[in-house]
Amino acid sequence: MTMITRLLCIGAASASLSRVAFAFTPSPPDLIKRAGSGVSIKSPGDLSIFDPNEAGRLQGTNDLVERISNGAAFAILPPQNIVDAPPAGAQIKDAQHFLEHLDSNGELPLNFAKPQAPVIATVLGRAKLISDDAPGDIEHIIMKLPAGFHYVEGQSLSVIPPGVDATSGRNHKPRLYSIASTRYGDLLDGNTISLCVRRAEYFDPVTGQMDPAKKGVCSNFLCDVRPGDEVMVAGPVGKTMLLPKDPTKDVIMIATGTGIAPFRGFMHRLFMENTLARHMFGGSAWLVLGVPVSGGLLYKEEFDCMMRNASPGQLKIDYAISREMTNSIDGGKLYVQHVIAQNGKELFNRLDSGAHVYFCGLKGMMPPILETLEAVAQTQGVVWSDKLSELKKNNQWHVEVY
């Protein structure tokens, strides 16, 4: 032990400094062996045998080195970033944070359960989202997940409907649904998940009657569930529809119908929940939502509240209500692609500044949108194919259609 102590204190001139060395854990034997088996072959004071910042667990403060160098003149000063009280005028905000770790290290919660081995979610509630004069039926469903099943905004959930396929005689295949809530869920307990589901029905073009044999098995199951019902689920999955890692980037969301689901999660995180993500968001958000009639506007009351919560200019919402609005291009019905065309310069300016653009809804929405973007690009003197490649390369382009 005497020899090790001497090595730890190489370069020290006083007995008092030798006594300091005993306060630290001796270096591992293999390190001493590599240093010459107890015979000093190291330059004095180079910290190669014992670095107090590393082996001494001093968190990089360099306190020991400064104490040795300064002797009696050394004084411990509080770090600049540690204070007993907030500075005058500072705003103190609480933030819900217990699930912020889910994607903090570049990793994502994926496949807690796989479709081959699903788990049970319990229905807590269901509510119709659209008015009776709006076509179809769209329901908001809240379910309680099993412990440990977590997800982040922009991911999807697989639902396996009960029963067997009439043709194959096998269990139904899983159906994928975009998650419509944040990681904390609508109850903010971190243990629930919400879906936005349209009831899939087929109407005979000749008779005008609904054909029950061709209705969507899973969507009709979900649109009819009651509190307490059990639903077989798997997931979560999805890596492409995530919010930007950089909180200063703009977020552009273009949706039709139930394609609003992931964007509801985005906007709750950015403008409703009391999280660090909301406090740190320094960009702006722009939502374009297309529906056929006003009674079909999904989550409008929530979005109205978000407009009040957002800072001036931080949130923009455009509705394209096709059966009630006309576009300024050809005077026809207003669809989301017309909103893009009418705001083409703004859209491209945002993209040039690093904005992320997201599309979600029926796959039929994309061809006219792409045509519109190409036309806008031409007016901006931009080759659209090159611009699209650039956006994809920079991870600014996100598409989820079905």
N, C-alpha and C positions, 0 to 999 in steps of 0.2 A: 504493500500500500504506500510505503514511503516513496518508492521509485515513481509510482503513478502520480502521486501528488506533486513530485518535482516536475514531471513532464507537463502537468496541467498548468504549472505556474512558471513555465519557461519565460524568461524575460522579466519576471517580477523581481524587484530589487529589495523589497522590504518584507519583514516577517509578517506584518499585518496583512499583506497581500497573500502570503502563503495560507493564512487562516481562512481567507475568502474561498480558496479552492475547495476546502472540505465541504462547503455548502452544496456542491453539485455532484451529480452522479458521475462516477468514473467512466471513462470511455470504454466501449466494448473491448474485450481482450483481443479480438482479431484486428481492431484498429491499432492497438498498441503494438501488436506483433508486426503489422505492416510498417509501423513507424521505426522498427529496428529492435524489437523485443526488449524494450526498456532502455535502450541506448539511444540518446537523442541524435537523430540525423536530420531533424527539421530545423528550419530557420526560426530563430526566436520570434515569438509574437505573431506568427502567421495564422493562428487559430486552426491549424490543420488537425491538431489532436482533439481540441474541444472548442466548438464554436458556440458561445452562449446564446446566440440568436436561434440556433437550431437545436442543439442538445439541451440547452438550459431552459427551453420553453419560455423564452422571453418575448415571443410574438413579434420579433423584429424590432424591438424597441431600442436595442443597442445600449441599454442601461448599464450592463456590466462593463462593457468596453469604456464607456464614458467615465464610470466610477474609477476604474483603474487608471485612466489617463489623467483625470482631474484631481484624484485624491480627496483631500478634505474640502476642496472647493465644489465637489459634485453636489448637485441638488436635483431631486426628482420633480419634474414639472408635469402637470397634467396635460395629456394630449389635447391638441386643439379641438378635436371633434367630440370630446366628452365634456358635457356640461351638467351642472346640477339643476339648472332651470332653463327654459327656453329664452332666447333673446327677446327683448322688448319688441312687440308688434308681430311676432311670429304667430302663424295660425297652426294650431294643433288639431290634427284629425285622427280619429280612430280608423282602423282599417281591418276588415275581415281578412284573415291571411292563412287559415289552417290548411287550405288546399293549394296554396301558391307553389308548393314544391313539385306539383305534378308535372310541370313542364319547365322548371327553373334551370335544369341542368342539360337542356337539349334533348331530354328523353320524354317519351309520351306514355300514358297508360294505354296499353294495347292488349286486346284479347284476354281480358280477365276470364271470360268464358268463350269457348269456341262453339260453333253451331252443332258440332257432333256431341257436345256435352253442355247444353244450355243450363242456365240457372233460372230461378223463379223470381219475377218481379211482381209486386202486389199493387193493384190499381187503387189509388187514393181518390181519384176524382176524374170526371170528364165533363166538358162543356162545349156546346155548339158555338162556333166562332162567327158565323155569318148569319145575316137576317134571312127570313123566310122568302123574300123576293129575290135573293141571290141564287143563282143556279147551283145545284148540288148540295152537298153536306160536308162541312169541314169541322173536325172536332179537335179540341185541345185535351190531351190525356196526360195526367200526372201519375207516375208510378214510383213506388218505394223499391230501391235496389237492395240486394243482399250486401252485407257488410264487406267492405273492401273493393266494391265495384265502383270505380271512379272514371271520369272522363274529362276532357277539356272542350272548350268551345270550338265548334266546327267539325267535331267527330260525328260518327253515325252509330246507330244501334241496330242489331239484327233481331227481328221478331219471328218466331216460329209459330204459326197458327196451329190450333189443335186439329185433330182429325188426320185423315189420310187423303192423298190425291186419288180422285175417282178413276183416273186413267191408269196410273202406275200401281196403285194400291200401297204406296209407300208414304211415309210421313211427308208433310208439306215442306217445301224448300224454304229457307229463311228469306225474309224480305228486309231490305235495308231502308232505314228511315233516318233522315238528318235529325240530329238532336236540337230541340228548340229552347233549351235552357242553358244557363251557365253551369260550371262545375259545382256550384253550391246548390243548384236546383231552385225551383220556385219557392220552396220552404226555407231556403238558406241554411239547410242542415247538412249539406254535403252528402245526402243519402237518397236524393230523389232525382228523377229525370222526367222531362216533358217532351211530348211528340206533337206534331201538327199533322193531322192525317185527313186526306180527302177520301171520302167513300167512293170507290171505283164501281161504277154501274154502267151497264151496256143497254142502250135503247135501240130497239129494232127500227131501222130507217123507214120501213114500210108501215108497220103498225103503230110506231111511236110508243110501244109498250116496253117496259124494262124486262130484260131476259134474266131471270135469277140464275140460270145455269152459267152465265158468263160474267157474273159479278166478281169483283176482286175478293178473294177469300180472306186475305189478311186484313185489308183495309176495312172490310165490313165487320170482321171480328173486333177490331180495335174501336171502330165507331159505335159499337154496341156494348162495350164492356161496362161493368158497374163496379162501384167501390167494393173492394174485397176480392174481386176476381184475380186469378193468377195468370200471368203471361210468361211464356218461356222466351228468354232473351239471351243474346250472346253479344260479344264485343267488349269494349268499343273498338272501332276501327277508324282509320282515316288519318292521313298526314298532309293532305293537300289544301284543305280549307281552313287553315289556321290563321289567326291574327298575326300581323307582322311582329317580328321580334323587336323591331325598333319602334318605340311608342311615339316617335315624332312623325311617322309616315301617315299619309292620308289613307283612309279606307273607303273604297267605292264598292257599293253592293247593288247588284241588279238582279231582281227576282220577279218571278211570275207565280201567283198562287201560293201553294204550300212551300215553294222554294224560299219563302221568307224564313223558314225554320232556323237555319244556322245564323241568319242575320239578327234574329231576335236575341239569340244568345250573345252575339257580338255586342249589340247595343245595350243590353242589360249590363254587360260587363263594363262598358265604356261610359255609360251615362246614368245607371241606376244603382248598382251595388256599391257599397262602401268598401272598395278594395284598393290596393295599391295601384292596380292596373288603371282604374278610373282616375286616381289622383295624378298619375304619371302620364296619362295620355295627352300628348302635345300636338297631335295632328288634328285633322278634321274628318268627319264621316259624312258620306253622301249616300242616301238610299233612294233607289228607283224601284217602285213596286207596281206591277201591272196586274189589274183585276178587271173583270167584265163590268161590274156595277158597284156603286158606292156601298151597298150592303155587304159586299164581299171583301171590303178592306179589312185585312187581318191585323189585329193588335193595335188598331189606330189609337185607342185611348192610352195605351202604354207609350206609343211613339209621341203622342201629344205631350205627355208628361216629360219625356226625354228632351223634347224641344225646350221645355221650360227649365230643365236642369242644366242643359248645355250652356257653355259660355257663348256669347254672341259670335256668330259666324262659324261655330264649331260643328254644327249639325245641320245638314240640308236634306229635306225629304221631298221627293217628287212622286206623285201618283199618276199613273197612266190608266184611266178608267175608260176602257175601250168603247163601251156602249153609250157613254155619256159625254166624252170629250172628243174634240177634233184636233188634228195636228196642223201645224202651220206650214207644212211642206206641200201637201197635196189636198188638204181639206178633208181627208178621210179620217177614219177612227184613229185614236191615239193609242199607240203601243209603246213598249219600253224602248224599242229601237228608234222611235221618233224623238223621244226625250234625249237619247244619246245624240242624235243628229242635230237637234236644236241647241245642244250644249257642247257641241263637238270640240270647239277650241278650248273650253275650260277643261274638258276631260283629258285632252292630250297634254295640256299644260301640267295638270296634276300628275299624269303618268310620267312626264319628263322630269318631274321633281321627286320621283320615287314612290308615288302612290301605288297601292295594291288594289287590283280590281277583281271582284268576285262575281260569278254568275251561278244562279241556282234556280232550277225549275224544270219544266218539261223540255226534253231535248229539242223539240221543235222551235224553241226560242232562239237557238244559236245561229242557224243559217241567216235569218234577216239581220241579226245583230252584227255578224261578221261582215255582211255586205255593207251595212251602214258604216262600220268602222273603216272599212277600206275606202268608202267614198269620202269620209271625213279626212282620212289620211291624205288623199289626193289633194284636197283643198289646202292642206297644211304643207304640201310639198314633201310628203313622207311616203316611202315605199312600205306599204302595209305589211308585206311578208317579212321584211327586215325588222320592222318595229315589233311584230308579234314574236319573232325569234328572240329579240332582245328582251322583251317582257318575260318570256318563259325562262330564259337564261338567268335573269335577275330574280326569279321567283316572285314576280309581280302579277302573274296571270293565274287565276284559280277558277276552275270550272267543275261543277257537280250537277249534272243533268240526268234525267231518268225518263 
